[in-house]
Amino acid sequence: MQFGIFLPPFHEFADPRVVVELATSAERAGWDGIFLWDHMLSEPGFRVADAWITMAAIASATERLRMGAMVTPLARRRPWVLARQIATLDHLSSGRLIVGVGLGDDGWHEFSAFGERIDPRGRANQLDEALELLGLFASGEPVDFVGDEYQVHSPPFLPRPLQRPVPIWVAGRWPNQPPLLRAKRYQGFFPIFAGPEPPTIPAQSDLDAITRQLPQTGTGYDLVIRYAMSLAADPVHDATLLAQVGVTWILESFGAFGPEPEIIREVVAAGPAGKRV
């Protein structure tokens, strides 16, 4: 079991230097990773930082901590630009990058505000083709690709990422099946469960249904759960149960509307509540 921080780079944490301080504290306290929301907009008046530039700052200031954007909606990224960013950040971090991907949604008008498509089916097509392209760019071979969304004829992208492959975690709202089927082709699944904020422990029936459809976890495949473990009555017990049903990462989840930054700093400095698993 590994433990990470799941943080929106909003408000005070829209300053990358503040997030770097939090990341170095997390590394000292024994956390295994830090994962940032990837958004263009939030509530009106919210300050928002770019997750990828912030991760570059984290990579330069840490040595062990894994990092990723959770999640990057590929429909609003040109896959060839993202491929360059992935390779560059993987080298900068000495192979510590994890790429989280998904459809995203228009809840804060992050597509419609810029005239981008909002229909999920169309964005799903973009997502699948972009994922295929990311794999082709990472191969270090020439890319000739003709799809419904993208047409690419490119010389090799060099340097290749350090990791072969860079892990890709696919996010999806449970119980929607298309994201789960997509995730089976990559290195991890990040299910998003409906429910309260902060999130509670998922139902074992849901986790069992998910793991029956995924590759075996713990052997190069990850099942990633967001959970406010610092609020649990018995975090070690909860982490043990989650490990038994195949969860490999627990992300300590902090929402867009709280808690206060000082509380977040205290939780991070205390280390993972379920670390003894």
C-alpha positions in Angstrom: 0.0 0.0 0.0 1.2 3.5 -0.9 -0.1 6.8 0.4 -0.4 10.1 -1.4 -1.7 13.6 -1.0 -4.6 14.7 -3.4 -4.7 18.5 -3.5 -6.4 21.2 -5.6 -3.8 23.9 -6.4 -6.4 26.6 -5.5 -6.4 29.5 -3.1 -3.1 29.6 -1.1 -2.0 26.5 -3.0 -2.2 28.3 -6.3 1.3 29.6 -5.4 3.7 26.8 -6.6 6.2 27.7 -3.9 3.6 26.9 -1.2 2.9 23.5 -2.9 6.6 22.8 -3.0 6.9 23.4 0.7 4.0 21.0 1.3 5.6 18.4 -1.0 9.0 18.6 0.8 7.1 18.2 4.1 5.2 15.2 2.7 8.5 13.6 1.6 10.0 14.0 5.1 6.9 12.6 6.7 6.9 9.4 4.7 4.2 10.0 2.1 4.7 8.3 -1.3 3.2 10.8 -3.7 1.5 14.1 -4.3 -1.2 14.5 -6.9 -2.7 17.8 -8.1 -6.1 18.6 -9.6 -5.7 19.8 -13.2 -8.2 22.6 -13.8 -8.5 25.7 -16.0 -11.3 27.2 -13.9 -12.9 26.8 -10.5 -15.5 28.9 -8.6 -15.5 32.6 -9.6 -12.7 34.4 -7.7 -10.7 31.3 -7.0 -7.0 31.4 -7.8 -5.9 28.4 -9.8 -2.4 27.2 -10.6 -1.2 25.0 -13.6 -0.7 21.5 -12.3 2.1 20.6 -14.7 4.3 23.6 -14.0 3.7 23.1 -10.3 4.8 19.4 -10.7 8.0 20.5 -12.3 8.8 22.6 -9.3 8.0 19.7 -7.0 10.3 17.4 -9.1 13.1 19.9 -8.7 12.7 20.0 -4.9 12.2 16.4 -4.0 14.0 13.1 -4.4 11.6 10.2 -3.7 8.0 11.5 -4.0 6.0 10.4 -7.0 3.8 13.0 -8.6 0.9 13.3 -11.1 -2.0 15.4 -12.2 -5.3 13.8 -11.2 -6.7 14.1 -13.7 -5.7 15.8 -16.9 -8.7 15.9 -19.4 -7.0 15.0 -22.6 -9.7 16.6 -24.7 -8.3 20.0 -23.9 -4.7 19.1 -24.5 -2.9 18.6 -27.8 -1.4 15.1 -27.4 1.9 16.0 -29.0 2.4 18.9 -26.6 1.5 16.7 -23.6 3.8 14.0 -24.9 6.7 16.5 -24.8 5.7 17.6 -21.3 5.5 14.0 -20.1 9.0 13.1 -21.4 10.5 16.3 -20.0 8.9 15.9 -16.6 9.8 12.2 -16.4 13.4 13.1 -17.0 13.3 16.0 -14.5 11.9 13.8 -11.8 14.2 10.8 -12.6 11.3 8.6 -13.5 8.7 9.6 -10.8 5.9 10.8 -13.0 2.4 9.2 -13.0 0.0 10.5 -15.7 -3.7 10.7 -14.6 -6.2 11.1 -17.4 -9.9 11.3 -17.9 -12.8 13.0 -19.7 -13.1 15.9 -17.3 -16.5 17.7 -17.2 -18.0 21.1 -17.7 -19.1 21.7 -14.1 -17.1 24.9 -13.9 -17.6 25.7 -17.6 -14.0 24.6 -18.3 -14.9 23.5 -21.8 -17.9 25.7 -22.8 -16.2 28.9 -21.5 -13.7 28.5 -24.3 -15.9 27.2 -27.1 -14.7 23.6 -26.7 -16.9 20.6 -27.2 -18.9 19.5 -24.2 -20.5 16.2 -25.4 -19.0 13.3 -23.5 -19.0 10.9 -26.4 -16.9 13.3 -28.6 -14.5 13.9 -25.8 -14.2 10.2 -25.2 -13.2 9.7 -28.8 -10.5 12.4 -28.3 -9.4 10.8 -25.1 -8.9 7.3 -26.7 -7.1 8.7 -29.7 -4.9 10.9 -27.6 -3.9 8.0 -25.4 -3.0 6.0 -28.4 -0.9 8.9 -29.7 0.9 9.3 -26.3 2.0 5.7 -26.6 3.2 6.2 -30.1 5.2 9.3 -29.2 6.8 7.6 -26.3 8.1 4.8 -28.6 10.8 6.9 -30.1 9.7 5.9 -33.5 8.1 7.9 -36.3 4.4 8.5 -35.9 1.9 8.0 -38.7 -1.6 8.2 -37.3 -4.9 8.9 -39.0 -8.0 9.0 -36.7 -11.3 10.7 -36.6 -9.9 13.4 -34.2 -6.2 13.6 -35.0 -4.0 13.1 -38.0 -0.3 13.0 -37.2 2.8 12.4 -39.4 5.8 13.1 -37.3 9.4 12.2 -36.9 10.4 10.4 -33.7 10.0 12.3 -30.4 13.3 12.2 -28.5 14.3 11.8 -25.8 11.9 9.1 -24.8 10.5 9.1 -21.2 12.7 7.3 -18.7 10.0 5.0 -17.6 8.9 2.3 -20.0 6.0 2.9 -19.8 5.2 6.0 -17.8 2.3 4.8 -15.7 -1.1 6.0 -16.9 -4.0 6.0 -14.4 -7.5 6.3 -16.0 -10.2 8.0 -13.9 -13.9 7.4 -14.2 -17.1 7.8 -12.3 -18.3 4.5 -10.9 -20.3 2.6 -12.0 -19.8 3.9 -15.5 -18.3 1.0 -17.5 -16.4 2.8 -20.4 -13.7 4.3 -18.1 -13.2 0.9 -16.5 -12.8 -0.8 -19.8 -10.4 1.9 -20.9 -8.4 1.6 -17.7 -7.8 -2.1 -18.3 -5.5 -1.2 -21.2 -3.2 1.0 -19.0 -1.5 0.9 -15.6 -4.2 1.9 -13.1 -7.8 2.9 -12.4 -9.0 5.8 -10.3 -12.7 5.4 -9.6 -14.6 8.4 -8.5 -17.5 7.5 -6.2 -20.6 9.6 -5.7 -21.0 10.7 -2.1 -20.0 13.1 0.6 -17.0 15.4 0.8 -14.6 14.6 2.3 -15.0 11.1 0.8 -15.7 8.1 3.0 -14.4 4.6 2.5 -15.9 3.0 -0.6 -18.3 0.1 -0.2 -16.5 -3.3 -0.4 -19.2 -4.5 -2.9 -18.2 -1.7 -5.3 -14.5 -2.5 -4.9 -15.1 -6.2 -5.4 -17.0 -5.4 -8.6 -14.2 -3.2 -9.8 -11.3 -5.6 -9.1 -13.1 -8.5 -10.8 -12.8 -6.6 -14.0 -9.3 -5.3 -13.7 -5.8 -6.9 -14.1 -4.4 -8.2 -10.8 -3.4 -5.2 -8.7 0.0 -5.0 -7.1 1.8 -6.5 -10.0 2.3 -3.4 -12.1 -1.3 -2.4 -11.9 -2.8 0.1 -9.5 -6.2 0.6 -8.0 -6.3 4.2 -6.6 -8.8 5.4 -4.0 -9.3 8.9 -2.7 -10.2 8.9 1.0 -9.9 11.3 3.9 -8.1 8.8 6.0 -6.9 11.3 8.6 -10.6 11.6 9.7 -11.1 7.8 10.1 -11.7 6.3 13.5 -9.2 3.5 12.8 -7.1 4.4 9.7 -4.8 1.4 10.0 -7.9 -1.0 10.0 -9.4 0.8 7.0 -6.1 0.7 5.1 -5.8 -3.0 5.8 -9.3 -3.6 4.5 -8.6 -1.6 1.4 -5.4 -3.5 0.8 -7.1 -6.8 1.1 -9.6 -6.0 -1.7 -6.8 -4.8 -4.0 -6.3 -1.1 -3.4 -2.7 -0.2 -3.9 -2.8 3.6 -3.4 -4.8 5.7 -0.9 -4.9 9.4 -1.7 -5.6 11.7 1.3 -8.3 13.9 -0.2 -8.6 17.6 0.3 -11.5 19.3 -1.4 -11.8 22.7 -3.2 -13.6 24.3 -0.2 -11.5 23.2 2.7 -10.1 22.4 5.1 -8.0 25.4 6.0 -4.4 25.4 4.7 -3.0 25.1 8.2 -5.0 21.9 8.8 -3.7 20.5 5.5 -0.1 21.3 6.6 -0.7 19.5 9.9 -2.2 16.4 8.2 0.7 16.2 5.8 3.4 16.7 8.5 1.9 14.0 10.6 2.5 11.4 7.8 0.0 8.8 6.4 -2.5 7.7 9.0 -2.6 4.2 7.7 1.2 3.8 7.0 1.7 0.6 9.1 -0.1 -1.4 6.4 
